Amino acid sequence: MQGPSRENRPILGVIWMLGAIASFASMQISGRELSSDHDALDIMLYRTIVGVVLMLPIALAFGGVANITTKRPLGHLIRNAVHFVGQYGWFFGVAHLTMADVTALNSVMPIFGVVLAVMFFGERPTPARLTVILCGFVGVLIVVRPGMVPIELATGITILGALCYAVSVVMVKALTSTEPALRIVFYMMAMQFVFALVLVGGDATMPDPSEFLWIIVVGISGLTAHYCMARSVAIADASVVMPISFLSLPFMAVVGLIFYDEGLDPFTLGGGGLILAATYLNIIWSRRRGA
């Protein structure tokens, strides 16, 4: 199935994806801070409450009622149901794995995403792009070292979350043919608020006032992450911009070392270096080819 013909601006798309990476890192840190007293569903509920409160006036101010009305409600519903599962898997991993491990496991998401983009949008799997993906994946393997990461519930749920994220990103790419980024983010927050509220029921743990700052951070960073991601895939091929998310691994490994004393070994440095090199080559080759 061919996607709609649109502008393709890979460098700007990469910049937007870097904004998404920074926002996801902020959300991961705040999620870790909240996870000691709250489970993943509680955190998702708090995040969507902040998101809806902020997004409704923003959407109305920058587009009026048009930003909260859509002719594709089913597309938003399916995308957000898939994304909700991915979000749960990610927050579950944040609570039970080290920063480096959860980020490494989530780094399979671009690989899933590129395969899906080739299957559903006919994007060209050029040798350069395949090399970037392979290098990124090898870098992840160096960090994780198969057999060293325990095969446990948190690992499986995190990988499932990565797959759901990849499906969600590809669905965002499809939605952007008619839906602006603000509308996509608004429906994400509104629908996921309903999902979380139903699943939590009346059993959500009330946050302590000292946790309000982290709740605001997780809510705002969730908004900016998905707005940046929607803008990125709207103006560039998903198979170009999605590998940029490999940069999250070395960054979050350093965060884990500095803030959580999780350790940083030569394997993390070596794998992270390979991931950085692959990401840099992805940008250079995309610029030269105009792809």
Kinemage of the C-alpha trace (Angstrom):
@kinemage 1
@onewidth
@group {chain A} dominant
@subgroup {mainchain}
@vectorlist {calphas} color= white
{ca met a 1} P 0.000 0.000 0.000
{ca gln a 2} L 1.490 3.329 -1.024
{ca gly a 3} L 1.381 6.246 1.364
{ca pro a 4} L 0.284 9.684 0.238
{ca ser a 5} L 2.766 11.781 -1.737
{ca arg a 6} L 4.165 14.503 0.522
{ca glu a 7} L 7.240 16.589 1.218
{ca asn a 8} L 10.281 14.665 2.353
{ca arg a 9} L 12.650 16.734 4.516
{ca pro a 10} L 14.920 14.255 6.326
{ca ile a 11} L 17.122 16.756 8.199
{ca leu a 12} L 14.189 18.620 9.691
{ca gly a 13} L 12.551 15.280 10.425
{ca val a 14} L 15.675 14.224 12.326
{ca ile a 15} L 15.587 17.446 14.376
{ca trp a 16} L 11.965 16.809 15.352
{ca met a 17} L 12.846 13.220 16.298
{ca leu a 18} L 15.696 14.479 18.512
{ca gly a 19} L 13.096 16.610 20.304
{ca ala a 20} L 11.020 13.464 20.795
{ca ile a 21} L 14.043 11.632 22.235
{ca ala a 22} L 14.708 14.413 24.753
{ca ser a 23} L 11.058 14.392 25.772
{ca phe a 24} L 10.945 10.598 26.153
{ca ala a 25} L 14.062 10.776 28.339
{ca ser a 26} L 12.357 13.318 30.585
{ca met a 27} L 9.270 11.104 30.753
{ca gln a 28} L 11.381 8.058 31.600
{ca ile a 29} L 13.104 9.844 34.487
{ca ser a 30} L 9.861 11.197 35.921
{ca gly a 31} L 8.218 7.784 35.466
{ca arg a 32} L 11.045 6.166 37.437
{ca glu a 33} L 10.632 8.715 40.227
{ca leu a 34} L 6.897 8.003 40.459
{ca ser a 35} L 7.171 4.214 40.123
{ca ser a 36} L 8.314 3.650 43.715
{ca asp a 37} L 4.811 4.484 44.990
{ca his a 38} L 2.589 4.070 41.915
{ca asp a 39} L 2.054 1.342 39.327
{ca ala a 40} L 2.137 1.876 35.560
{ca leu a 41} L -1.632 2.459 35.221
{ca asp a 42} L -1.600 5.138 37.926
{ca ile a 43} L 1.249 6.959 36.192
{ca met a 44} L -0.524 6.743 32.839
{ca leu a 45} L -3.689 8.172 34.405
{ca tyr a 46} L -1.818 11.122 35.927
{ca arg a 47} L 0.006 11.714 32.654
{ca thr a 48} L -3.203 11.869 30.623
{ca ile a 49} L -4.944 14.145 33.126
{ca val a 50} L -2.134 16.680 32.752
{ca gly a 51} L -2.172 16.127 29.002
{ca val a 52} L -5.898 16.761 28.564
{ca val a 53} L -5.830 19.857 30.792
{ca leu a 54} L -2.993 21.320 28.726
{ca met a 55} L -3.974 20.103 25.264
{ca leu a 56} L -7.602 21.230 25.183
{ca pro a 57} L -6.884 24.987 25.392
{ca ile a 58} L -3.823 24.658 23.137
{ca ala a 59} L -5.775 22.771 20.479
{ca leu a 60} L -8.608 25.297 20.609
{ca ala a 61} L -6.214 28.274 20.506
{ca phe a 62} L -4.274 26.965 17.484
{ca gly a 63} L -7.043 25.812 15.224
{ca gly a 64} L -10.285 26.108 17.138
{ca val a 65} L -12.906 23.366 17.127
{ca ala a 66} L -11.280 21.895 13.990
{ca asn a 67} L -8.453 20.571 16.157
{ca ile a 68} L -10.820 18.505 18.296
{ca thr a 69} L -13.073 17.215 15.519
{ca thr a 70} L -12.111 14.424 13.164
{ca lys a 71} L -13.535 12.322 10.362
{ca arg a 72} L -11.246 9.446 11.363
{ca pro a 73} L -12.335 8.517 14.913
{ca leu a 74} L -11.784 4.799 14.299
{ca gly a 75} L -8.213 5.426 13.150
{ca his a 76} L -7.502 7.420 16.316
{ca leu a 77} L -9.182 4.772 18.477
{ca ile a 78} L -7.194 1.857 17.048
{ca arg a 79} L -3.934 3.787 17.117
{ca asn a 80} L -4.430 4.848 20.712
{ca ala a 81} L -5.460 1.377 21.889
{ca val a 82} L -2.234 -0.030 20.412
{ca his a 83} L -0.209 2.856 21.802
{ca phe a 84} L -1.762 2.434 25.251
{ca val a 85} L -0.439 -1.134 25.403
{ca gly a 86} L 2.964 0.104 24.265
{ca gln a 87} L 2.937 2.856 26.879
{ca tyr a 88} L 2.041 0.389 29.622
{ca gly a 89} L 4.880 -1.919 28.572
{ca trp a 90} L 7.328 0.957 28.630
{ca phe a 91} L 6.327 2.276 32.077
{ca phe a 92} L 6.317 -1.299 33.429
{ca gly a 93} L 9.882 -1.725 32.176
{ca val a 94} L 10.939 1.627 33.646
{ca ala a 95} L 9.738 0.460 37.060
{ca his a 96} L 11.424 -2.981 36.974
{ca leu a 97} L 14.561 -2.721 34.800
{ca thr a 98} L 17.623 -0.484 34.733
{ca met a 99} L 17.519 2.631 32.556
{ca ala a 100} L 19.979 1.076 30.089
{ca asp a 101} L 18.137 -2.259 29.887
{ca val a 102} L 14.668 -0.821 29.324
{ca thr a 103} L 16.045 1.588 26.721
{ca ala a 104} L 17.997 -1.186 25.002
{ca leu a 105} L 14.961 -3.452 24.824
{ca asn a 106} L 12.865 -0.572 23.540
{ca ser a 107} L 15.505 0.094 20.878
{ca val a 108} L 14.116 -2.769 18.804
{ca met a 109} L 11.199 -0.427 18.084
{ca pro a 110} L 12.860 1.298 15.082
{ca ile a 111} L 13.618 -2.100 13.561
{ca phe a 112} L 9.962 -3.091 13.839
{ca gly a 113} L 9.024 0.355 12.545
{ca val a 114} L 11.207 0.256 9.437
{ca val a 115} L 9.873 -3.185 8.504
{ca leu a 116} L 6.309 -1.935 8.919
{ca ala a 117} L 7.056 1.237 6.923
{ca val a 118} L 8.427 -0.854 4.050
{ca met a 119} L 5.410 -3.193 4.187
{ca phe a 120} L 2.653 -0.611 4.396
{ca phe a 121} L 4.071 2.568 2.809
{ca gly a 122} L 6.368 1.122 0.178
{ca glu a 123} L 9.377 3.009 1.581
{ca arg a 124} L 12.599 1.863 -0.077
{ca pro a 125} L 14.797 -0.382 2.119
{ca thr a 126} L 18.030 0.975 0.609
{ca pro a 127} L 21.358 -0.688 1.467
{ca ala a 128} L 22.336 2.429 3.440
{ca arg a 129} L 19.220 2.278 5.603
{ca leu a 130} L 19.564 -1.463 6.115
{ca thr a 131} L 23.178 -0.916 7.194
{ca val a 132} L 22.104 1.719 9.712
{ca ile a 133} L 19.461 -0.580 11.174
{ca leu a 134} L 21.886 -3.501 11.340
{ca cys a 135} L 24.555 -1.406 13.075
{ca gly a 136} L 22.019 -0.052 15.541
{ca phe a 137} L 20.745 -3.523 16.309
{ca val a 138} L 24.267 -4.907 16.770
{ca gly a 139} L 24.966 -2.000 19.119
{ca val a 140} L 21.920 -2.958 21.176
{ca leu a 141} L 23.097 -6.581 21.297
{ca ile a 142} L 26.526 -5.473 22.517
{ca val a 143} L 24.937 -3.534 25.367
{ca val a 144} L 22.343 -6.149 26.320
{ca arg a 145} L 24.540 -9.219 25.671
{ca pro a 146} L 21.942 -11.935 24.957
{ca gly a 147} L 21.721 -14.259 27.898
{ca met a 148} L 22.701 -11.552 30.375
{ca val a 149} L 19.318 -9.787 30.427
{ca pro a 150} L 17.032 -12.106 32.395
{ca ile a 151} L 14.106 -13.555 30.484
{ca glu a 152} L 11.450 -12.371 32.884
{ca leu a 153} L 8.033 -10.775 32.813
{ca ala a 154} L 9.380 -7.214 32.674
{ca thr a 155} L 11.598 -8.074 29.705
{ca gly a 156} L 8.759 -9.627 27.699
{ca ile a 157} L 6.326 -6.807 28.496
{ca thr a 158} L 8.903 -4.188 27.502
{ca ile a 159} L 9.554 -5.869 24.132
{ca leu a 160} L 5.799 -6.142 23.520
{ca gly a 161} L 5.558 -2.441 24.312
{ca ala a 162} L 8.282 -1.703 21.742
{ca leu a 163} L 6.360 -3.598 19.059
{ca cys a 164} L 3.160 -1.696 19.902
{ca tyr a 165} L 5.077 1.606 19.780
{ca ala a 166} L 6.338 0.761 16.294
{ca val a 167} L 2.810 -0.032 15.087
{ca ser a 168} L 1.620 3.201 16.690
{ca val a 169} L 4.273 5.306 14.937
{ca val a 170} L 3.385 3.810 11.560
{ca met a 171} L -0.286 4.539 12.245
{ca val a 172} L 0.653 8.139 13.084
{ca lys a 173} L 2.359 8.323 9.690
{ca ala a 174} L -0.941 7.244 8.097
{ca leu a 175} L -3.013 9.667 10.177
{ca thr a 176} L -0.843 12.670 9.270
{ca ser a 177} L -2.192 12.533 5.702
{ca thr a 178} L -5.337 14.275 6.988
{ca glu a 179} L -4.760 14.939 10.703
{ca pro a 180} L -2.523 17.748 12.042
{ca ala a 181} L -0.092 16.901 14.848
{ca leu a 182} L -2.070 18.837 17.479
{ca arg a 183} L -5.227 16.872 16.730
{ca ile a 184} L -3.364 13.563 16.895
{ca val a 185} L -1.869 14.433 20.299
{ca phe a 186} L -5.186 15.737 21.619
{ca tyr a 187} L -7.005 12.510 20.752
{ca met a 188} L -4.136 10.484 22.172
{ca met a 189} L -4.443 12.174 25.552
{ca ala a 190} L -8.258 12.204 25.596
{ca met a 191} L -8.686 8.559 24.585
{ca gln a 192} L -5.906 7.267 26.784
{ca phe a 193} L -7.347 9.156 29.740
{ca val a 194} L -10.561 7.187 29.251
{ca phe a 195} L -8.646 3.897 28.883
{ca ala a 196} L -6.636 4.516 32.060
{ca leu a 197} L -9.657 5.708 34.042
{ca val a 198} L -11.647 2.581 33.135
{ca leu a 199} L -8.782 0.197 33.918
{ca val a 200} L -7.839 1.875 37.198
{ca gly a 201} L -11.465 2.067 38.299
{ca gly a 202} L -11.614 3.739 41.690
{ca asp a 203} L -8.325 2.293 42.905
{ca ala a 204} L -5.805 4.900 41.802
{ca thr a 205} L -3.282 5.844 44.474
{ca met a 206} L -3.501 9.518 45.347
{ca pro a 207} L -0.169 11.242 44.767
{ca asp a 208} L 1.660 13.037 47.524
{ca pro a 209} L 2.066 16.817 47.007
{ca ser a 210} L 5.824 16.265 46.762
{ca glu a 211} L 5.166 14.204 43.609
{ca phe a 212} L 3.180 16.877 41.769
{ca leu a 213} L 6.268 18.213 39.986
{ca trp a 214} L 7.075 14.763 38.567
{ca ile a 215} L 3.453 14.324 37.479
{ca ile a 216} L 3.570 17.644 35.626
{ca val a 217} L 6.881 16.683 34.009
{ca val a 218} L 5.611 13.257 32.890
{ca gly a 219} L 2.481 14.889 31.460
{ca ile a 220} L 4.223 17.709 29.598
{ca ser a 221} L 7.025 15.523 28.269
{ca gly a 222} L 4.415 13.051 27.019
{ca leu a 223} L 2.800 15.838 25.013
{ca thr a 224} L 6.022 17.188 23.534
{ca ala a 225} L 7.357 13.689 22.746
{ca his a 226} L 4.371 12.720 20.651
{ca tyr a 227} L 3.980 16.113 19.011
{ca cys a 228} L 7.637 16.003 17.925
{ca met a 229} L 7.262 12.411 16.730
{ca ala a 230} L 4.127 13.240 14.728
{ca arg a 231} L 5.878 16.206 13.091
{ca ser a 232} L 8.938 14.059 12.347
{ca val a 233} L 7.136 11.240 10.526
{ca ala a 234} L 4.879 13.744 8.748
{ca ile a 235} L 7.813 15.348 6.888
{ca ala a 236} L 10.293 12.477 6.497
{ca asp a 237} L 10.334 8.755 5.826
{ca ala a 238} L 9.786 6.720 8.974
{ca ser a 239} L 12.697 4.475 7.965
{ca val a 240} L 14.978 7.551 8.084
{ca val a 241} L 13.883 9.157 11.338
{ca met a 242} L 13.007 6.144 13.474
{ca pro a 243} L 16.615 4.868 13.752
{ca ile a 244} L 17.479 8.189 15.427
{ca ser a 245} L 15.801 6.824 18.549
{ca phe a 246} L 18.809 4.513 18.986
{ca leu a 247} L 20.492 7.578 20.532
{ca ser a 248} L 18.289 7.081 23.584
{ca leu a 249} L 20.330 4.068 24.684
{ca pro a 250} L 23.718 5.669 25.405
{ca phe a 251} L 21.997 8.754 26.785
{ca met a 252} L 19.805 6.844 29.241
{ca ala a 253} L 22.722 4.613 30.243
{ca val a 254} L 24.570 7.749 31.345
{ca val a 255} L 21.448 9.017 33.153
{ca gly a 256} L 21.213 5.690 34.994
{ca leu a 257} L 24.856 5.976 36.006
{ca ile a 258} L 24.661 9.564 37.254
{ca phe a 259} L 21.275 9.579 38.963
{ca tyr a 260} L 20.638 5.939 39.894
{ca asp a 261} L 24.137 4.475 40.282
{ca glu a 262} L 23.280 1.696 37.800
{ca gly a 263} L 26.788 1.279 36.423
{ca leu a 264} L 28.292 1.954 33.006
{ca asp a 265} L 30.524 -0.781 31.581
{ca pro a 266} L 32.680 -1.047 28.417
{ca phe a 267} L 29.925 -2.976 26.627
{ca thr a 268} L 27.524 -0.069 27.073
{ca leu a 269} L 30.177 2.385 25.853
{ca gly a 270} L 31.082 0.209 22.850
{ca gly a 271} L 27.492 -0.504 21.851
{ca gly a 272} L 26.524 3.107 22.397
{ca gly a 273} L 29.406 4.253 20.190
{ca leu a 274} L 28.261 1.977 17.377
{ca ile a 275} L 24.703 3.274 17.741
{ca leu a 276} L 25.924 6.877 17.579
{ca ala a 277} L 27.981 6.102 14.457
{ca ala a 278} L 25.000 4.436 12.774
{ca thr a 279} L 22.780 7.402 13.600
{ca tyr a 280} L 25.315 9.864 12.202
{ca leu a 281} L 25.655 7.858 8.981
{ca asn a 282} L 21.868 7.739 8.662
{ca ile a 283} L 21.731 11.548 8.677
{ca ile a 284} L 24.644 11.958 6.236
{ca trp a 285} L 23.364 9.378 3.739
{ca ser a 286} L 19.833 10.738 3.899
{ca arg a 287} L 21.106 14.241 3.154
{ca arg a 288} L 23.214 13.119 0.190
{ca arg a 289} L 20.454 11.010 -1.349
{ca gly a 290} L 17.643 13.420 -0.480
{ca ala a 291} L 15.930 10.346 0.969
